[in-house]
Amino acid sequence: MDLTQHISGLIITFNEEKNIQEVLECFDFCDEIIVVDSFSTDRTVEIALKNTKVKVIKNAFEDFTKQRNLALNSAKNDWVLFLDGDERITPELKNEIKETVNCTNAADAYYIYRIFFVGKKKINFSGTQNDKNFRLFKKSKASYLKHKKVHETLDVNGTTGVLKSKLLHYSFENYASFKNKMLYYGRLKGEELAETGKKYSTAVHYIKVIFKFVKTYFLKLGIFDGIDGLRISYLQSLYVNETYRKLRDIK
């Protein structure tokens, strides 16, 4: 269907050479694509600029929220579709997005559920069954909360909805990259807690680590993912441990 409402495709990148071509193809129905790049050292920018719809903005990385808000503020259209480098759109989702933005009673922001993969293996539980994020929204009605360094939170001043179709989320190539990402995110979260005045407590540190494992493996049904559920539960608890280790070191 033809779009009467135009959409800006947004992505933040750093060394996304392996992903950038496929994710740009997911934006093929957008009339512009904004790439905010943290000075990639691979061919990310070179590949991106081959697409005539792409505008690359280079900005030194401070945190994920600042990069996302820069992309948001650079978009010319009110409707924006934000994707990460490891996310892919299905044909069904693409059609639903087109129909949604052209609907007269559309909400201001939409959650999209994600199907989680490690490598090419689908993960069914371990908390991923409820994984969703705002990905389609009007920039006039939303922005990312500035105090969040990681796990960016969109603040929506309007109505929200949920799309039926799901994103494919190829989050990690393998468990080694999964571990590295959890450690990196944990350090950023620890810095965020320190900046908000959070005090370090040894008891809270280890209680939260244990509870995160129990929550992911048992309460969020990671046990039904077999060895993958055990690994994911361990890595989620490792993220919490790194968060509080970083907070302790700062304090």
Beta strands, then each sheet from edge to edge (+ up, - down):
strand 1: 7-13
strand 2: 32-37
strand 3: 54-58
strand 4: 79-82
strand 5: 87-88
strand 6: 109-118
strand 7: 121-123
strand 8: 132-138
strand 9: 142-144
strand 10: 154-156
strand 11: 160-162
strand 12: 167-172
sheet 1: 3+ 2+ 1+ 4+ 8- 6+ 7-
sheet 2: 3+ 2+ 1+ 4+ 8- 6+ 11+
sheet 3: 3+ 2+ 1+ 4+ 8- 6+ 12+ 5-
sheet 4: 9+ 10-
end
